[in-house]
Amino acid sequence: MRPPYLLLDIDGVLIPFPDAAGSAPATHARHDVVSTGRSAANPVTVWLNPDHGRLLMDVIRTGLVTPVWCTSWRQDATTLIGPLLDLPALPHVDLPRPQITTSHPNGYLWKRDHVDAWLGDAPAVWIDDDFTSLDHAWAAERTAKGTPTLLVQPAPHLGLQPEHLTEVTTWVAQLPVARVA
C-alpha cells in the first residue's frame, strides 16, 4: 500500500480560533501575512505555534505519510504559512471557493466531496477541526471498503496538539506496507 496522504487544514488546526475572550493560546506567536487578493495595507493576522513545524516534520520525516495542504488557504498555505513554521513547500488540494454560509451545507464538511474525488482510492489521514458525524461515517465506510482513512479533529480553540500527531504516527505505523518485488 502506498503511504497515506496526510491532509492538513490550517484554520482551527494550525491557527486556532480565538476563545471567548478573543485570545489565542499562549504557545502561539502573532504574524501578519498578505494572502492572495489582499493588499499589504490590509494583512491577515494569524497566530502560529512555532513548535508545530518541528512536530509536523517529525511525522513527515518518517516517510510513512505524504503531506498535502487541504485548506481554504490553498497555495497561500505553502507560500505564507509553511515558511513561518519552517515547513518545506507542500502541494495542496485545489479546493474551489464555494459561495456557502456554513461549512456544512449538506450536513458534512464542504471540502469532503472534493477531497474524496481527489483521493480516489488512496489512503489518508485528514486533520481538520470541522468534521461532523457524517464525515466520520464516510471515513469508516472508506476504511471498511479497504481504503484506510483516519480523521483527526483538534478542538478549534486549541488547535493541533502533540497527541494528535502521536495518533497519526501510531495509526500509519500499523498499516500494511507495499512490498517491492
C-alpha positions in Angstrom: 0.0 0.0 0.0 1.3 3.5 -0.8 1.8 5.8 2.1 -1.4 7.6 3.1 -1.8 11.3 2.4 -1.6 13.5 5.4 -4.2 16.2 4.6 -3.5 19.3 6.7 -6.0 22.0 7.4 -4.9 25.4 8.8 -7.8 27.4 10.4 -8.7 25.7 13.7 -5.7 23.3 13.4 -2.5 25.4 13.0 -4.3 28.7 13.5 -6.7 28.3 16.5 -9.8 30.3 16.6 -9.9 32.9 19.4 -11.5 31.8 22.6 -14.5 33.6 24.2 -12.2 36.4 25.5 -10.7 36.8 22.0 -7.3 35.3 22.9 -5.1 32.7 21.2 -3.2 30.1 23.2 0.0 31.5 24.9 2.0 29.0 22.8 1.2 30.9 19.6 3.1 33.8 18.1 1.4 36.6 16.1 2.2 37.0 12.4 0.7 39.4 9.8 0.5 37.9 6.3 -0.7 39.2 3.0 -2.8 36.5 1.4 -3.9 36.3 -2.2 -6.3 39.0 -3.1 -5.3 41.3 -0.2 -3.1 44.4 -0.2 -0.1 44.9 2.1 -2.1 47.6 3.8 -4.7 45.0 4.9 -2.8 41.9 6.1 -4.3 39.0 7.9 -3.2 38.4 11.4 -2.5 34.7 12.2 -1.4 33.0 15.4 1.0 30.1 15.0 2.7 27.7 17.4 6.4 27.6 16.3 6.6 24.0 17.7 4.1 22.8 15.1 6.7 22.9 12.3 9.1 20.6 14.2 6.3 18.3 15.2 5.0 18.0 11.7 8.5 17.5 10.3 9.0 14.6 12.8 5.9 12.9 11.2 6.9 13.8 7.6 10.5 12.5 8.0 9.2 9.0 8.9 8.3 8.6 5.3 5.0 7.0 6.4 2.9 9.8 5.0 2.7 12.2 2.0 1.8 15.6 3.4 -0.6 17.8 1.4 -2.3 21.1 2.4 -6.1 20.7 2.5 -7.3 24.2 3.3 -9.1 27.2 2.0 -5.7 28.9 2.2 -4.9 26.9 -1.0 -1.4 27.9 -2.4 -1.0 30.5 0.3 -0.5 27.6 2.7 2.8 26.9 1.0 3.9 30.4 0.4 2.8 32.1 3.6 2.0 29.6 6.4 4.6 26.8 5.7 7.6 29.1 5.8 6.6 30.6 9.1 6.7 27.0 10.5 9.9 26.0 8.6 7.9 23.5 6.6 9.0 22.6 3.0 6.9 23.5 0.1 3.9 21.1 0.1 1.3 20.5 -2.6 -2.3 21.4 -1.9 -5.7 20.1 -2.8 -7.1 22.6 -5.2 -10.3 23.4 -3.4 -13.0 25.6 -5.0 -14.2 28.8 -3.5 -17.9 27.9 -2.8 -20.5 30.5 -2.1 -21.7 29.0 1.2 -22.9 30.4 4.5 -22.0 27.3 6.6 -19.1 24.9 6.4 -21.6 22.0 6.4 -24.1 22.8 3.6 -25.0 19.2 3.2 -24.6 18.1 6.8 -20.9 17.4 6.4 -17.7 19.4 5.8 -17.9 21.2 2.5 -14.4 20.0 1.4 -15.3 16.4 1.7 -16.7 15.8 -1.8 -13.6 17.5 -3.4 -11.2 15.5 -1.1 -13.0 12.3 -1.9 -12.6 12.8 -5.6 -9.0 14.0 -5.2 -8.1 11.0 -3.1 -9.7 8.3 -5.3 -8.7 5.1 -3.6 -5.6 6.5 -1.8 -5.4 6.0 2.0 -5.5 9.2 4.1 -5.1 10.8 7.4 -7.1 14.1 7.4 -6.5 16.6 10.2 -9.3 19.2 10.3 -11.3 20.8 13.2 -14.6 20.9 11.4 -15.8 17.3 10.8 -19.4 16.2 11.5 -20.6 12.7 12.3 -21.3 12.2 8.6 -17.6 12.8 7.9 -16.6 10.2 10.5 -19.1 7.8 8.9 -17.5 8.5 5.5 -14.1 7.7 6.9 -15.4 4.5 8.5 -17.0 3.4 5.2 -13.8 4.1 3.2 -11.9 2.0 5.7 -14.4 -0.8 5.6 -14.1 -0.9 1.8 -10.3 -1.3 2.1 -9.1 2.3 1.9 -7.7 3.2 5.4 -8.9 6.6 6.4 -8.4 8.4 9.7 -9.9 11.7 10.7 -8.2 13.7 13.4 -10.2 16.5 14.9 -8.4 19.1 17.1 -10.5 21.4 19.2 -10.7 24.7 17.1 -9.8 27.0 20.0 -6.7 24.9 20.9 -5.6 23.6 17.5 -3.1 20.8 16.8 -1.7 19.1 19.9 1.3 16.6 20.1 -1.1 13.8 21.0 -2.8 14.3 17.6 0.5 13.6 15.8 1.1 10.6 18.1 -2.2 9.3 17.0 -1.2 9.8 13.3 2.1 8.1 13.6 0.7 5.2 15.6 -2.1 4.7 13.1 0.1 4.8 10.0 2.8 2.6 11.5 0.2 -0.3 11.8 -0.8 -0.1 8.1 0.4 -2.7 5.7 3.4 -1.6 3.7 3.7 -2.1 -0.1 6.2 -4.9 -0.9 8.7 -4.2 -3.6 9.2 -7.1 -6.0 
